[in-house]
Amino acid sequence: MAELTPSSDPVFVRGIKRGMAKATDLMAEGRIYVQEDGTVRAPAKMEVKVRTKIGGGNWDRHAIKVSATEIGFE
């Protein structure tokens, strides 16, 4: 497996870091949670609010609808 380094595509690396931060936020909010038996649960459908900024432009807000199956849940 190739390792991501500072010389890797910075936009790609930044996107991964932001995705991980958003997943942490969803767990802190209780929208994604761990049951006593260790099973991780998520609602069948959720709306994730994000901000994007492309090429030095303005920040844009988006609401993205995501199904649990799209992020690896059954």
C-alpha positions as CSV (number, residue, x, y, z in Angstrom):
1,M,0.0,0.0,0.0
2,A,1.3,3.4,-0.9
3,E,1.9,5.8,1.9
4,L,0.4,9.4,1.7
5,T,3.2,11.9,2.4
6,P,3.3,15.7,2.3
7,S,4.4,15.4,-1.3
8,S,1.1,13.5,-2.1
9,D,-1.7,15.5,-3.7
10,P,-2.5,18.1,-1.0
11,V,-6.1,18.4,-2.0
12,F,-6.6,14.6,-1.7
13,V,-4.9,14.4,1.7
14,R,-6.9,17.4,2.9
15,G,-10.1,15.8,1.8
16,I,-9.3,12.6,3.7
17,K,-8.5,14.6,6.9
18,R,-11.7,16.6,6.6
19,G,-13.7,13.4,6.0
20,M,-12.2,11.9,9.2
21,A,-13.0,15.0,11.1
22,K,-16.6,15.0,9.9
23,A,-16.9,11.3,10.9
24,T,-15.6,12.2,14.4
25,D,-18.2,15.0,14.6
26,L,-21.0,12.6,13.6
27,M,-20.0,10.3,16.4
28,A,-19.8,13.1,18.9
29,E,-23.3,14.2,17.9
30,G,-24.5,10.6,18.4
31,R,-25.7,10.2,14.8
32,I,-23.1,7.4,14.3
33,Y,-22.7,5.4,17.5
34,V,-21.2,2.2,19.0
35,Q,-23.4,-0.3,20.7
36,E,-22.4,-2.2,23.9
37,D,-21.5,-5.3,21.7
38,G,-19.1,-3.1,19.7
39,T,-21.4,-2.8,16.6
40,V,-21.2,0.6,15.0
41,R,-24.6,1.9,13.9
42,A,-25.7,4.7,11.6
43,P,-29.2,5.9,10.5
44,A,-30.3,4.5,7.1
45,K,-30.2,8.0,5.7
46,M,-28.6,11.2,6.9
47,E,-27.8,14.7,5.8
48,V,-24.3,15.9,6.2
49,K,-23.6,19.7,6.1
50,V,-20.2,20.7,4.7
51,R,-18.4,23.8,3.5
52,T,-16.2,23.8,0.4
53,K,-13.8,26.3,-1.0
54,I,-12.4,25.9,-4.5
55,G,-9.3,27.6,-5.8
56,G,-9.3,30.6,-3.4
57,G,-12.9,31.4,-4.0
58,N,-15.6,31.9,-1.4
59,W,-16.8,29.2,1.0
60,D,-20.0,27.5,-0.1
61,R,-22.3,25.5,2.1
62,H,-23.8,22.2,1.0
63,A,-26.1,19.6,2.5
64,I,-25.3,16.1,1.1
65,K,-27.7,13.3,1.6
66,V,-25.9,10.0,2.4
67,S,-27.3,6.5,2.8
68,A,-25.7,4.2,5.3
69,T,-24.8,1.7,2.6
70,E,-22.7,4.4,0.8
71,I,-20.4,4.7,3.8
72,G,-19.9,1.0,4.4
73,F,-22.9,0.1,6.6
74,E,-25.3,-2.8,5.9
